[in-house]
Amino acid sequence: MSWKQIYDPIGDSIGLSALVALIPILYLLWALAIKRMKGYIAGLTTLVVALFVAVLVYGMPAGMAVMSILQGAVYGLLPIGWIIVASVFLYKLSVKTGQFDIIRDSIVSITEDRRLQALLIAFSFGAFLEGAAGFGAPVAISAALLVGLGFNPLYAAGLCLLANTAPVAFGAIGSPVIAIEGPTGMSAIEVSKVVGRQLPFLSVFVPFYLVVMMAGFKKAFEVIPAILVSGVSFAVTQFLVSNYLGPELPDIISALVSIIALTLFLKVWQPKTAFRFKSEMGQAEMAAGNAESIHVIKSDGKKTYTFPQILKAWSPFIVLTFIISVWGIPTIKKALIGQYEGTNTLLQGLNSLGSYLSFHPAVPGLNNLIIDGNGQPIAALFKLELLAAAGTAILISAIISKFILKISWKSWFSTFIETLNELKFALVTIASVVGFAYVANASGMSITLGMTLAATGSLFPFVSPILGWLGVFLTGSDTSANLLFSSLQKITANQVGMDPILAIAANSSGGVTGKMISPQSIAVACAAVGLGGKESDLLRFTIKHSIILLLIICCITYLQSTVLSWMLP
């Protein structure tokens, strides 16, 4: 029996309905930021609150609500949880074999300065991984690398979440922008052009902001040349690629240009004193966000390694970069899920394997039984694409690395089991928060909140990015947020006289600022650095930065809709 979504369950009061829809979100924020519950407890109890609101207020049949939670939980484990397990496992292999010591020293040979290491790893390398894979892999791998270098785990996770702002809209080979074509009918290339005229401002600002958060304004200006090289090279490339090549490659090309530019620049320029953390001097550990607890010291010496030693140490991540990049190629992507229709023999064989390992069973009691506001049934499928999952690409990298690093199968498997054991509560957290996102969408709560923001009239150009921010907070994905709200953005923009392409682009650009506070992202970051249960501390660290960056995007969008309309294509 079908059920039709109701977006104003209170009746003739969309504002009151929105307040009710906010209850699970406010509870989750209270549980994490104020009550400081462990992430998995906060996630599971939020599911209960969301279930009550969906059933008792929105009138959603209880069975459907439970099945939508199950659908979300499965998606939380595959592909998202699978990425985290594989990423942490690959990192642990590097540590177990002693190769990470060489990686650390090789980075130090470029720069001993923690500020510049954060730019290289969190901002540039993280952006590359975002462009190639997305879905949490950038934060998981980058944060693990920073921890290995000696960063405080909580601080490393927070910095990587913050750094992973500018590249998100073009993540996973442009998936968030490409996904917009379906629900809106707008050209992805045209949307890409506008996004590429918004995010470069963040791309210049975020590296500076990142260093300010680490060291304060004075210490940031000490390395302003390096910050400008990192941010400007990324931003200019991001603009050019997004406007002249399309949405698929801005992150990958921009990240590579930024890494190369900064590395070459640091060959001829270094700050007068290398910035290190107070805890590295044997004193009290640095409190996250407290610049007063950071000192400046200079190392007395550097270990040296031969090129083959450095190459071997980096090989797991070189292999990872190659495999993930291959996994992201559109043609291969289709073959990995059994949808390749070409004549290439190799890809046809891969297509057969991909078809065998891809499952899309209907969610019982849910598929096509929920009717949206336009009278259309909503499909509900379990998306189990085992071969195409980014986590599988990372696992293949770990298998190849096993032979390069010459670790025994016994140690390889024991490390994998150890990783699973360490991440068990983090996986529960991820499954529960994604389950919450799915029931919020299926019940209509997300649309209620979106419609409320859309009712702001002439202020809509300023509010438009907030829809994307809210969508990413709820779903953990800029792609999902675009699928959720881009059509609403287009309709509202036409009603208020705003350029609909600008509104749709603002949804994606605003969404990137919500990534760092999404419960899903928070859980992923904590899991990657071994801080399962500390999600509340990380949320308290990131939430203010998320709001600041969101306001910047809101201002840019409003100005581009009014006095700076000449900036648009």
C-alpha positions as CSV (number, residue, x, y, z in Angstrom):
1,M,0.0,0.0,0.0
2,S,1.4,3.4,-1.0
3,W,1.8,6.5,1.1
4,K,2.0,10.1,-0.1
5,Q,4.5,12.5,1.5
6,I,3.1,15.5,3.3
7,Y,5.4,18.5,3.6
8,D,3.2,20.6,5.9
9,P,2.0,18.1,8.5
10,I,0.9,20.9,10.9
11,G,-1.4,22.4,8.3
12,D,-1.2,25.8,6.8
13,S,2.0,26.6,8.8
14,I,5.1,25.6,6.9
15,G,7.1,27.4,9.6
16,L,5.8,25.3,12.4
17,S,6.2,22.2,10.4
18,A,9.8,23.1,9.8
19,L,10.3,23.5,13.6
20,V,9.1,20.0,14.1
21,A,11.3,18.7,11.2
22,L,14.2,20.3,13.0
23,I,13.7,18.3,16.2
24,P,15.9,15.3,15.2
25,I,18.7,17.7,13.9
26,L,18.6,19.8,17.1
27,Y,18.6,16.7,19.2
28,L,21.7,15.4,17.3
29,L,23.5,18.7,17.8
30,W,22.6,18.8,21.5
31,A,23.7,15.2,21.9
32,L,27.0,15.7,20.3
33,A,28.0,19.3,21.0
34,I,26.4,19.9,24.4
35,K,25.8,16.5,26.0
36,R,28.9,15.1,24.4
37,M,27.5,11.6,23.9
38,K,29.6,9.0,22.1
39,G,28.9,9.2,18.4
40,Y,27.2,5.8,18.1
41,I,24.9,6.5,21.1
42,A,24.0,10.0,19.7
43,G,23.4,8.4,16.3
44,L,21.2,5.6,17.5
45,T,19.1,7.8,19.8
46,T,18.7,10.3,16.9
47,L,17.3,7.5,14.9
48,V,14.6,6.9,17.6
49,V,13.7,10.6,17.7
50,A,13.5,10.8,13.9
51,L,11.4,7.7,13.8
52,F,8.9,9.2,16.2
53,V,8.7,12.5,14.2
54,A,8.3,10.6,10.9
55,V,5.5,8.3,12.2
56,L,3.6,10.5,14.7
57,V,3.8,13.9,13.0
58,Y,4.3,13.1,9.3
59,G,2.1,10.1,9.3
60,M,4.7,7.8,7.7
61,P,3.8,4.2,8.1
62,A,6.2,2.7,10.8
63,G,7.2,-0.1,8.5
64,M,8.3,2.3,5.8
65,A,10.2,4.4,8.3
66,V,12.1,1.4,9.6
67,M,12.9,0.2,6.1
68,S,14.2,3.6,5.0
69,I,16.5,3.6,8.1
70,L,17.7,0.1,7.0
71,Q,18.3,1.4,3.5
72,G,20.4,4.2,4.8
73,A,22.3,2.0,7.2
74,V,23.3,-0.3,4.4
75,Y,24.5,2.6,2.3
76,G,26.4,3.8,5.4
77,L,28.3,0.5,5.5
78,L,28.8,0.2,1.7
79,P,30.3,2.3,0.2
80,I,31.1,4.7,3.0
81,G,32.1,2.4,5.9
82,W,34.0,0.2,3.5
83,I,36.1,3.2,2.4
84,I,37.1,4.0,6.0
85,V,38.0,0.4,6.8
86,A,40.1,0.0,3.6
87,S,41.8,3.5,4.1
88,V,42.7,2.9,7.7
89,F,43.9,-0.6,6.9
90,L,46.2,0.7,4.1
91,Y,47.7,3.3,6.5
92,K,48.2,0.7,9.2
93,L,50.1,-1.6,6.8
94,S,52.4,1.3,6.1
95,V,53.0,1.8,9.8
96,K,53.3,-1.9,10.6
97,T,56.1,-2.3,8.1
98,G,58.0,0.7,9.3
99,Q,57.6,2.5,5.9
100,F,55.6,5.4,7.4
101,D,58.7,6.6,9.2
102,I,60.3,7.1,5.8
103,I,57.2,8.8,4.5
104,R,57.3,11.2,7.5
105,D,60.9,12.0,7.0
106,S,60.5,12.5,3.2
107,I,57.8,15.1,3.9
108,V,60.0,16.7,6.6
109,S,62.7,16.9,3.9
110,I,60.4,19.2,1.9
111,T,59.5,21.2,5.0
112,E,59.7,20.7,8.8
113,D,57.0,23.3,9.2
114,R,53.7,21.9,10.4
115,R,51.8,24.8,8.7
116,L,53.2,23.9,5.3
117,Q,52.8,20.1,5.9
118,A,49.1,20.8,6.5
119,L,48.9,22.7,3.2
120,L,50.5,19.8,1.3
121,I,48.7,17.0,2.9
122,A,45.3,18.3,4.2
123,F,44.6,20.8,1.4
124,S,46.4,19.7,-1.8
125,F,46.7,15.9,-1.4
126,G,43.2,15.8,0.2
127,A,41.8,17.7,-2.7
128,F,43.3,15.2,-5.1
129,L,41.7,12.3,-3.3
130,E,38.4,14.2,-3.2
131,G,38.5,14.6,-6.9
132,A,39.4,10.9,-7.5
133,A,37.2,9.2,-4.9
134,G,35.3,11.4,-2.5
135,F,33.0,9.7,0.0
136,G,35.2,10.2,3.0
137,A,38.4,8.8,1.6
138,P,40.2,12.3,1.4
139,V,39.7,13.0,5.1
140,A,40.4,9.4,6.2
141,I,43.7,9.1,4.4
142,S,44.9,12.7,4.9
143,A,44.1,12.8,8.6
144,A,45.9,9.4,9.1
145,L,48.9,10.8,7.3
146,L,49.0,13.9,9.5
147,V,48.7,11.8,12.7
148,G,51.6,9.8,11.5
149,L,53.6,13.0,11.0
150,G,52.9,13.9,14.7
151,F,49.7,16.0,14.6
152,N,47.3,15.7,17.4
153,P,44.6,13.3,16.2
154,L,41.6,15.5,16.9
155,Y,43.4,18.5,15.4
156,A,44.4,16.5,12.3
157,A,40.8,15.4,11.8
158,G,39.5,19.0,12.2
159,L,42.1,20.4,9.8
160,C,41.4,17.9,7.1
161,L,37.6,18.5,7.4
162,L,38.2,22.2,7.1
163,A,40.7,21.8,4.2
164,N,38.3,19.5,2.4
165,T,35.9,22.4,1.7
166,A,36.9,23.9,-1.6
167,P,37.2,20.6,-3.6
168,V,33.9,18.9,-2.6
169,A,31.7,20.3,-5.3
170,F,33.8,18.6,-8.0
171,G,34.5,15.5,-6.0
172,A,34.4,11.9,-7.2
173,I,35.1,13.0,-10.9
174,G,32.5,15.8,-10.7
175,S,29.6,13.7,-9.4
176,P,27.9,16.5,-7.5
177,V,27.6,18.7,-10.5
178,I,26.9,16.0,-13.0
179,A,24.1,14.7,-10.8
180,I,22.3,18.0,-11.2
181,E,21.4,17.4,-14.8
182,G,18.8,14.7,-13.9
183,P,16.4,16.5,-11.6
184,T,16.8,20.0,-13.2
185,G,17.5,19.5,-16.9
186,M,20.3,22.1,-16.6
187,S,23.6,21.5,-18.4
188,A,26.3,20.2,-16.0
189,I,28.8,22.2,-17.9
190,E,26.9,25.5,-17.4
191,V,26.5,24.8,-13.7
192,S,30.2,23.9,-13.6
193,K,31.1,27.3,-15.0
194,V,29.2,29.1,-12.2
195,V,30.5,26.9,-9.4
196,G,33.9,27.6,-10.9
197,R,33.3,31.3,-10.3
198,Q,32.4,30.8,-6.7
199,L,34.7,28.2,-5.1
200,P,38.0,29.7,-6.3
201,F,37.4,32.4,-3.7
202,L,37.3,29.7,-1.0
203,S,40.2,28.0,-2.6
204,V,42.4,31.1,-2.0
205,F,40.9,31.8,1.4
206,V,40.9,28.2,2.9
207,P,44.7,27.7,3.0
208,F,45.1,31.0,4.8
209,Y,42.2,30.2,7.2
210,L,43.7,26.8,7.8
211,V,47.0,28.2,8.9
212,V,45.4,30.9,11.0
213,M,43.4,28.1,12.9
214,M,46.7,26.3,13.5
215,A,48.9,29.3,14.5
216,G,47.1,32.6,14.6
217,F,47.4,35.6,12.2
218,K,51.0,36.5,13.1
219,K,52.3,33.0,12.3
220,A,50.1,32.7,9.2
221,F,51.7,35.9,7.7
222,E,55.1,34.3,8.3
223,V,54.3,31.8,5.5
224,I,52.0,34.0,3.4
225,P,54.1,33.4,0.3
226,A,53.6,29.6,0.5
227,I,49.9,30.1,1.3
228,L,49.5,32.2,-1.8
229,V,51.3,29.7,-4.0
230,S,49.2,26.8,-2.6
231,G,45.8,28.6,-2.8
232,V,46.2,30.8,-5.9
233,S,47.6,27.9,-8.0
234,F,44.7,25.7,-7.0
235,A,42.1,28.5,-7.5
236,V,43.3,29.6,-10.9
237,T,43.4,26.0,-12.2
238,Q,40.0,25.2,-10.6
239,F,38.5,28.2,-12.5
240,L,40.1,27.3,-15.8
241,V,39.3,23.6,-15.7
242,S,35.7,24.0,-14.5
243,N,35.0,26.6,-17.1
244,Y,36.7,25.2,-20.1
245,L,37.0,21.4,-19.6
246,G,33.9,20.7,-17.5
247,P,33.1,19.3,-14.0
248,E,35.1,16.0,-14.1
249,L,38.7,17.1,-13.5
250,P,38.9,20.5,-11.6
251,D,39.9,18.8,-8.4
252,I,42.5,16.4,-9.7
253,I,44.3,18.9,-12.0
254,S,44.1,21.7,-9.5
255,A,45.5,19.5,-6.7
256,L,48.4,18.3,-8.8
257,V,49.2,21.8,-9.9
258,S,49.0,23.0,-6.2
259,I,51.3,20.1,-4.9
260,I,53.9,20.6,-7.6
261,A,53.8,24.4,-7.3
262,L,54.2,24.4,-3.5
263,T,56.9,21.7,-3.5
264,L,59.0,23.5,-6.1
265,F,58.5,26.8,-4.2
266,L,59.7,25.3,-1.0
267,K,62.9,24.2,-2.7
268,V,63.8,27.9,-3.0
269,W,62.0,29.4,0.0
270,Q,61.5,28.3,3.6
271,P,60.2,30.3,6.6
272,K,62.9,31.5,9.0
273,T,61.8,29.2,11.8
274,A,60.0,25.9,11.5
275,F,56.6,25.8,13.2
276,R,56.1,22.8,15.5
277,F,53.6,21.8,18.2
278,K,54.2,22.4,21.9
279,S,53.5,18.7,22.6
280,E,56.5,17.8,20.4
281,M,58.7,19.6,23.0
282,G,57.5,17.2,25.7
283,Q,55.1,19.7,27.2
284,A,51.4,19.5,27.7
285,E,49.4,18.4,24.6
286,M,48.0,21.1,22.5
287,A,44.3,21.8,23.0
288,A,42.4,21.8,19.7
289,G,42.1,25.4,18.4
290,N,44.4,26.9,21.1
291,A,47.1,28.8,19.3
292,E,48.8,29.8,22.6
293,S,50.0,26.2,23.0
294,I,52.1,26.2,19.9
295,H,55.8,27.0,19.9
296,V,58.4,27.5,17.1
297,I,61.4,25.3,17.1
298,K,64.0,24.2,14.5
299,S,65.1,20.6,14.0
300,D,68.8,19.9,14.3
301,G,69.0,17.3,11.6
302,K,67.2,15.3,8.9
303,K,67.4,11.6,8.1
304,T,68.3,10.9,4.5
305,Y,67.1,8.0,2.3
306,T,67.8,6.9,-1.2
307,F,65.2,7.5,-3.9
308,P,64.3,3.7,-4.1
309,Q,63.7,3.7,-0.3
310,I,61.4,6.7,-0.5
311,L,59.6,5.3,-3.6
312,K,59.0,2.0,-1.8
313,A,57.7,3.8,1.3
314,W,55.3,5.9,-0.7
315,S,54.3,3.0,-3.0
316,P,51.0,2.1,-1.1
317,F,49.8,5.7,-1.7
318,I,51.2,5.9,-5.2
319,V,49.3,2.6,-6.1
320,L,46.3,4.0,-4.3
321,T,46.3,7.2,-6.3
322,F,46.6,5.2,-9.6
323,I,43.9,2.7,-8.8
324,I,41.4,5.3,-7.5
325,S,42.1,7.4,-10.5
326,V,41.4,4.5,-12.8
327,W,38.3,3.6,-10.8
328,G,37.0,7.1,-11.5
329,I,37.3,7.1,-15.3
330,P,33.7,7.3,-16.5
331,T,34.0,4.4,-19.0
332,I,35.7,2.1,-16.5
333,K,33.1,3.2,-13.9
334,K,30.4,1.9,-16.1
335,A,32.2,-1.4,-16.6
336,L,32.7,-1.8,-12.8
337,I,28.9,-1.8,-12.3
338,G,28.1,-3.9,-15.4
339,Q,26.8,-1.1,-17.6
340,Y,29.6,-0.9,-20.3
341,E,28.2,-1.1,-23.9
342,G,31.4,-0.7,-25.9
343,T,33.5,-3.2,-27.9
344,N,36.8,-3.1,-25.9
345,T,37.6,-6.7,-25.0
346,L,39.2,-5.9,-21.6
347,L,36.4,-3.6,-20.6
348,Q,33.9,-6.2,-21.6
349,G,35.5,-8.7,-19.3
350,L,35.5,-6.2,-16.5
351,N,31.9,-5.5,-17.3
352,S,31.0,-9.1,-16.8
353,L,32.7,-9.2,-13.4
354,G,31.2,-5.9,-12.5
355,S,27.7,-7.1,-13.5
356,Y,28.2,-10.2,-11.3
357,L,29.3,-8.1,-8.3
358,S,26.6,-5.4,-8.6
359,F,23.3,-5.8,-6.9
360,H,20.3,-3.4,-6.8
361,P,17.5,-5.2,-5.0
362,A,14.4,-3.3,-4.2
363,V,13.9,-2.3,-0.5
364,P,11.0,-4.4,0.6
365,G,7.9,-2.5,1.7
366,L,9.4,0.8,0.4
367,N,10.4,0.7,-3.3
368,N,7.9,2.9,-5.3
369,L,5.5,2.9,-2.4
370,I,6.2,6.5,-1.3
371,I,4.6,9.1,-3.5
372,D,6.3,12.6,-3.6
373,G,4.6,16.0,-3.8
374,N,4.4,15.7,-7.6
375,G,2.6,12.4,-7.5
376,Q,5.7,10.4,-8.6
377,P,6.7,7.2,-6.9
378,I,10.1,7.2,-5.2
379,A,12.4,4.3,-6.1
380,A,14.1,2.7,-3.1
381,L,16.9,0.3,-3.9
382,F,19.9,-1.2,-2.0
383,K,22.9,0.0,-4.0
384,L,25.5,-2.8,-3.6
385,E,28.2,-2.2,-6.2
386,L,30.9,-4.3,-4.7
387,L,33.6,-4.0,-7.4
388,A,32.9,-0.3,-8.2
389,A,33.1,0.8,-4.5
390,A,36.0,3.1,-3.8
391,G,36.8,0.9,-0.8
392,T,37.4,-2.0,-3.1
393,A,39.9,0.1,-5.1
394,I,41.7,0.9,-1.8
395,L,41.7,-2.8,-0.8
396,I,43.2,-3.7,-4.1
397,S,45.9,-1.1,-3.4
398,A,46.5,-2.8,0.0
399,I,46.8,-6.2,-1.8
400,I,49.3,-4.9,-4.2
401,S,51.1,-3.1,-1.4
402,K,51.4,-6.4,0.5
403,F,53.8,-7.7,-2.1
404,I,55.7,-4.4,-2.5
405,L,56.2,-4.1,1.3
406,K,56.8,-7.8,1.7
407,I,54.5,-8.4,4.6
408,S,53.3,-11.9,5.3
409,W,49.7,-12.9,4.6
410,K,49.3,-13.7,8.3
411,S,50.3,-10.2,9.3
412,W,48.2,-8.7,6.5
413,F,45.1,-10.5,7.7
414,S,45.7,-9.8,11.4
415,T,46.1,-6.1,10.6
416,F,42.8,-6.2,8.7
417,I,41.0,-7.8,11.7
418,E,42.6,-5.3,14.0
419,T,41.3,-2.5,11.8
420,L,37.8,-3.9,11.9
421,N,37.9,-4.2,15.6
422,E,39.1,-0.6,16.1
423,L,36.4,0.7,13.8
424,K,33.4,-1.3,15.0
425,F,31.7,1.6,16.9
426,A,32.6,4.1,14.2
427,L,30.8,1.9,11.7
428,V,27.7,1.9,13.9
429,T,27.9,5.7,14.1
430,I,28.1,6.0,10.3
431,A,25.3,3.5,9.7
432,S,23.0,5.3,12.1
433,V,23.6,8.9,10.9
434,V,23.1,7.8,7.3
435,G,20.0,6.0,8.4
436,F,18.7,9.2,9.9
437,A,19.4,11.1,6.6
438,Y,17.3,8.5,4.7
439,V,14.3,8.6,7.0
440,A,14.4,12.4,7.0
441,N,14.3,12.4,3.2
442,A,11.7,9.6,2.8
443,S,9.3,11.1,5.4
444,G,9.5,14.6,3.7
445,M,11.2,16.4,6.6
446,S,14.1,17.5,4.4
447,I,11.7,19.0,1.8
448,T,9.8,20.8,4.6
449,L,13.0,22.5,5.7
450,G,13.9,23.3,2.1
451,M,10.5,24.8,1.3
452,T,10.8,27.0,4.4
453,L,14.1,28.5,3.3
454,A,12.8,28.9,-0.2
455,A,10.0,31.1,1.0
456,T,12.3,34.0,1.8
457,G,11.5,36.0,-1.4
458,S,14.0,38.7,-2.3
459,L,16.5,37.3,0.3
460,F,16.6,34.0,-1.5
461,P,19.9,34.7,-3.3
462,F,21.5,35.0,0.1
463,V,19.7,32.0,1.6
464,S,20.1,29.8,-1.4
465,P,23.5,28.3,-0.3
466,I,22.0,27.4,3.0
467,L,19.8,24.9,1.3
468,G,22.9,23.1,0.1
469,W,24.6,23.4,3.5
470,L,21.5,21.8,5.1
471,G,21.3,19.1,2.5
472,V,25.0,18.1,3.0
473,F,24.5,18.2,6.8
474,L,21.6,15.8,6.4
475,T,23.0,13.5,3.8
476,G,26.8,13.9,4.2
477,S,27.1,14.2,0.4
478,D,27.1,17.2,-1.9
479,T,25.8,14.9,-4.6
480,S,22.8,13.8,-2.5
481,A,22.2,17.5,-1.5
482,N,22.1,18.5,-5.1
483,L,19.7,15.7,-5.9
484,L,17.5,16.6,-3.0
485,F,17.3,20.4,-3.4
486,S,18.4,21.4,-6.9
487,S,15.0,21.2,-8.4
488,L,13.6,23.3,-5.6
489,Q,16.4,25.8,-6.2
490,K,15.5,26.1,-9.8
491,I,11.7,26.6,-9.2
492,T,12.2,29.2,-6.5
493,A,14.9,31.1,-8.4
494,N,12.5,31.5,-11.4
495,Q,9.8,32.7,-9.0
496,V,12.0,35.4,-7.4
497,G,13.8,36.5,-10.6
498,M,17.1,34.9,-9.7
499,D,19.3,33.2,-12.4
500,P,18.3,29.5,-11.9
501,I,21.8,28.3,-12.8
502,L,23.3,30.5,-10.1
503,A,20.8,29.1,-7.5
504,I,21.7,25.5,-8.5
505,A,25.4,26.3,-8.4
506,A,24.9,27.9,-5.0
507,N,23.3,24.7,-3.7
508,S,26.5,22.9,-4.5
509,S,28.9,25.6,-3.4
510,G,27.0,26.1,-0.1
511,G,26.9,22.4,0.4
512,V,30.7,22.1,0.5
513,T,30.7,24.2,3.7
514,G,28.3,21.7,5.4
515,K,30.6,18.7,4.8
516,M,32.7,19.4,7.9
517,I,29.8,19.3,10.3
518,S,27.9,16.4,8.7
519,P,27.5,13.7,11.3
520,Q,28.6,11.2,8.7
521,S,31.8,13.2,7.9
522,I,32.5,13.7,11.6
523,A,32.2,10.0,12.3
524,V,34.5,9.2,9.3
525,A,37.2,11.6,10.5
526,C,37.2,10.3,14.0
527,A,37.3,6.7,12.9
528,A,40.3,7.5,10.7
529,V,42.4,8.9,13.5
530,G,41.3,6.4,16.2
531,L,39.0,8.7,18.1
532,G,35.8,6.8,17.9
533,G,33.4,8.2,20.5
534,K,35.0,11.7,20.4
535,E,32.7,13.0,17.6
536,S,31.3,15.6,19.9
537,D,34.7,17.2,20.4
538,L,35.3,17.3,16.7
539,L,31.9,18.9,16.0
540,R,32.5,21.6,18.5
541,F,35.8,22.3,16.7
542,T,34.3,22.5,13.2
543,I,30.9,24.1,13.5
544,K,32.0,27.7,13.8
545,H,34.2,27.4,10.8
546,S,31.4,25.8,8.8
547,I,29.1,28.8,9.5
548,I,31.8,31.3,8.7
549,L,32.6,29.7,5.3
550,L,28.9,29.4,4.6
551,L,28.3,33.1,5.1
552,I,31.1,33.8,2.7
553,I,29.4,31.7,0.0
554,C,26.0,33.4,0.9
555,C,27.6,36.8,0.3
556,I,29.2,35.8,-2.9
557,T,26.0,34.4,-4.2
558,Y,24.0,37.4,-3.2
559,L,26.5,39.8,-4.9
560,Q,26.6,37.7,-8.0
561,S,22.9,37.9,-8.2
562,T,22.9,41.7,-7.9
563,V,25.8,44.0,-8.3
564,L,28.3,41.4,-9.5
565,S,26.1,39.7,-12.1
566,W,28.8,40.4,-14.7
567,M,30.9,37.6,-13.1
568,L,28.5,35.0,-14.4
569,P,29.0,33.4,-17.8
